[in-house]
């Protein structure tokens, strides 16, 4: 999804396009937009695996738009190393429901990256607590707040709420792919 189409949708929401729609129509508009975001995440995933920095930047931006910037660190540093083990929050267990997997994966990946960053900064003698301007998780969260503040300033509060819902649904779609791809896999 291009930045232009993102801003067109946000403009539509801010201009009252959804006000004349039924709740079901507005929800389907949101889900359709989030579906495009989920597809964008698939492209972002492939870009993260490229060697060139420009590809990694655009891959990360695909997740930043859906407020899931930490995914690239967790995916490369954690998931690839720990896939199908209890240490990988993105691997679904045999007989684990999707509804128990989603919060475990989303929350687990977020916490994993905080721990990776703490280890990285400690090894570099920058910070043993992990609280540093060099902590990418802090940078990601600040960037998300700034991004939402810009959306608020340009499009208004209603659009921020729409974007938060879009981000949540797009992230769920990404994690559903993880659930299906890794369901029941196990290694020690």
C-alpha positions as CSV (number, residue, x, y, z in Angstrom):
1,X,0.0,0.0,0.0
2,X,1.4,3.3,-0.9
3,X,1.7,6.3,1.3
4,X,-0.6,8.1,-1.0
5,X,-3.4,5.6,-0.7
6,X,-2.9,5.6,3.1
7,X,-3.5,9.3,3.2
8,X,-6.4,9.2,0.8
9,X,-8.2,6.7,3.2
10,X,-7.3,8.8,6.3
11,X,-8.6,11.9,4.5
12,X,-11.9,10.0,3.6
13,X,-12.3,9.1,7.3
14,X,-11.6,12.7,8.5
15,X,-13.9,14.2,5.9
16,X,-16.9,12.2,7.2
17,X,-17.1,9.6,4.5
18,X,-18.0,6.9,7.1
19,X,-20.6,9.1,8.8
20,X,-23.2,8.2,6.1
21,X,-22.4,4.5,6.3
22,X,-24.0,1.9,8.5
23,X,-21.9,0.4,11.2
24,X,-21.4,-2.7,9.1
25,X,-20.3,-0.7,6.1
26,X,-17.9,1.3,8.2
27,X,-16.5,-1.9,9.7
28,X,-16.1,-3.5,6.3
29,X,-14.3,-0.4,5.0
30,X,-11.9,-0.7,8.0
31,X,-11.3,-4.4,7.5
32,X,-10.7,-3.9,3.8
33,X,-8.2,-1.2,4.5
34,X,-6.5,-3.4,7.2
35,X,-6.4,-6.2,4.7
36,X,-4.3,-4.0,2.4
37,X,-2.1,-3.3,5.4
38,X,-1.7,-7.0,6.1
39,X,-0.7,-7.6,2.5
40,X,1.8,-4.7,2.9
41,X,3.2,-6.6,5.9
42,X,3.9,-9.6,3.8
43,X,5.9,-7.5,1.3
44,X,7.6,-5.9,4.3
45,X,8.6,-9.3,5.6
46,X,10.3,-10.2,2.3
47,X,12.1,-6.9,2.3
48,X,13.5,-7.5,5.8
49,X,15.3,-10.6,4.4
50,X,17.2,-8.6,1.8
51,X,20.8,-7.6,2.4
52,X,20.5,-4.0,1.1
53,X,19.8,-1.4,3.7
54,X,17.2,0.4,1.6
55,X,15.1,-2.8,1.5
56,X,15.4,-3.2,5.2
57,X,14.3,0.4,5.7
58,X,11.2,0.0,3.5
59,X,10.4,-3.4,5.2
60,X,10.6,-1.7,8.6
61,X,8.4,1.1,7.3
62,X,5.7,-1.4,6.3
63,X,5.5,-2.4,9.9
64,X,5.9,1.2,11.3
65,X,2.7,2.3,9.5
66,X,0.8,-0.4,11.4
67,X,2.6,0.6,14.7
68,X,4.5,-2.8,14.8
69,X,8.0,-1.5,14.2
70,X,9.6,-4.0,16.6
71,X,8.6,-6.9,14.3
72,X,11.8,-6.7,12.3
73,X,14.0,-7.1,15.3
74,X,12.0,-9.9,16.8
75,X,11.7,-11.6,13.4
76,X,15.4,-11.6,12.5
77,X,16.9,-11.8,16.0
78,X,14.4,-14.0,17.8
79,X,12.1,-15.9,15.4
80,X,14.7,-17.2,13.1
81,X,16.8,-18.4,16.0
82,X,14.0,-19.8,18.2
83,X,11.3,-20.9,15.7
84,X,9.2,-23.8,16.9
85,X,10.7,-23.6,20.5
86,X,9.0,-22.3,23.6
87,X,11.2,-19.1,23.3
88,X,9.4,-18.0,20.1
89,X,6.2,-16.1,20.7
90,X,5.4,-16.4,17.0
91,X,5.2,-20.2,16.9
92,X,1.8,-21.5,17.8
93,X,1.5,-24.6,20.0
94,X,-0.4,-27.7,19.1
95,X,-4.0,-27.3,20.2
96,X,-3.5,-23.6,21.0
97,X,-6.4,-21.5,19.9
98,X,-5.9,-18.5,17.7
99,X,-7.5,-16.4,20.4
100,X,-4.9,-17.4,23.0
101,X,-2.1,-17.2,20.4
102,X,-2.7,-13.6,19.3
103,X,-2.1,-11.9,22.7
104,X,0.8,-14.2,23.5
105,X,2.5,-13.5,20.2
106,X,1.9,-9.8,20.1
107,X,2.8,-9.2,23.7
108,X,5.6,-11.8,23.7
109,X,7.3,-10.3,20.6
110,X,7.1,-6.8,22.1
111,X,8.7,-8.0,25.4
112,X,11.3,-10.1,23.6
113,X,12.6,-7.0,21.7
114,X,12.8,-5.0,25.0
115,X,15.0,-7.9,26.3
116,X,17.1,-8.0,23.2
117,X,17.7,-4.3,23.3
118,X,18.6,-4.5,27.0
119,X,21.2,-7.2,26.2
120,X,22.5,-5.3,23.2
121,X,23.0,-2.1,25.1
122,X,24.5,-3.9,28.1
123,X,27.0,-5.7,25.9
124,X,27.9,-2.3,24.4
125,X,28.4,-0.8,27.9
126,X,25.7,1.8,27.0
127,X,23.0,0.8,29.6
128,X,22.4,-2.1,31.9
129,X,18.7,-1.1,32.4
130,X,17.9,-0.8,28.7
131,X,16.7,2.8,29.1
132,X,18.7,4.7,26.6
133,X,18.2,6.9,23.6
134,X,20.0,4.0,21.7
135,X,17.2,1.6,22.6
136,X,15.3,0.9,19.4
137,X,12.2,0.1,21.3
138,X,12.2,3.6,22.8
139,X,12.8,5.0,19.3
140,X,10.0,2.9,17.8
141,X,7.5,4.0,20.5
142,X,8.5,7.7,20.2
143,X,8.1,7.4,16.4
144,X,4.7,5.9,16.8
145,X,3.5,8.7,19.1
146,X,4.8,11.3,16.7
147,X,3.2,9.6,13.8
148,X,-0.2,9.4,15.6
149,X,0.3,13.1,16.6
150,X,0.8,14.1,13.0
151,X,-2.4,12.1,12.0
152,X,-4.2,13.9,14.8
153,X,-3.0,17.3,13.8
154,X,-3.7,16.8,10.1
155,X,-6.9,14.6,10.2
156,X,-8.3,14.8,13.7
157,X,-9.0,12.4,16.6
158,X,-11.6,10.3,14.8
159,X,-8.9,9.4,12.2
160,X,-6.4,8.4,15.0
161,X,-9.0,6.0,16.4
162,X,-9.6,4.6,12.9
163,X,-5.8,4.2,12.4
164,X,-5.4,2.4,15.7
165,X,-8.2,0.0,14.8
166,X,-6.6,-0.5,11.3
167,X,-3.2,-1.2,12.9
168,X,-4.7,-3.7,15.3
169,X,-6.5,-5.6,12.6
170,X,-3.5,-5.5,10.2
171,X,-1.3,-6.9,13.0
172,X,-3.8,-9.6,13.7
173,X,-3.7,-10.6,10.1
174,X,0.1,-10.8,10.2
175,X,0.0,-12.9,13.3
176,X,-2.7,-15.2,11.9
177,X,-0.2,-16.0,9.2
178,X,2.4,-16.9,11.9
179,X,-0.2,-19.0,13.6
180,X,-1.0,-21.0,10.5
181,X,2.6,-21.3,9.3
182,X,4.0,-22.5,12.6
183,X,1.0,-24.4,14.1
184,X,2.1,-27.4,16.1
185,X,5.8,-27.3,15.1
186,X,8.1,-28.2,17.9
187,X,11.8,-28.6,18.3
188,X,14.2,-28.5,21.2
